[in-house]
Amino acid sequence: MPSPRTSWLMLAAGAVIGLLILSGWNPYDRGTWLMEVLPVMIALPILWATYERFPLTSLLYALIFLHAAVLILGGTYTYARVPLGFQLQELFDLSRNPYDKIGHFFQGFVPALVAREILIRGQYVRGRRMLAFLVVCIVLAISATYEFIEWGAALVLGQGADEFLGTQGDPWDTQSDMFLALIGSTVALLSLSSMHDRQLQRLDRYAQIEKDPVS
């Protein structure tokens, strides 16, 4: 019989699959939808394949689910046309739909905790300051790689890449995207490191019990 946590994760995975199906039913632009939700399609089977030998903290699974929802919503409408973004644009009197900036904030926020968990559990680094520094560096590397992908899409697709890029005429879109990822990683480290540490300790105790149930 699956544990409560496993059952919860199965429901979350089912919800993600359901959201993917709904969003892919009639997206604004099929090609853009595929490019935007492809990370979700790649991550979901990887998470299930590694669940037994490298389960993540519940906090991280919840954040990954939230990030997946952000990506799927952006893929459904394209980032420049997400209704929530128009509401924020009107509320704060902005010159453009800011939903893509929410996406890039999450592109820093969630990968920061992913990198932190891998570095801590693999004992790849010592010292909290060095840990935080390397986490931010990894996030910026991921953000830069994504911008390279957008650049490649622009070169290959030409005008057809406009929906995927979502620059909305902003000449500094690339720089602001990376800056939002930097802010996201910093906010994640400042606000969730203590909770993350506690969950890592519980996960470590659980792994020890699984390894040696007699003791």
Summary of the structure (lengths in Angstrom):
residues: 215
radius of gyration: 18.7
end to end distance: 23.4
largest distance: 63.7
contacts: 628
relative contact order: 0.11
helix: 81%
strand: 0%
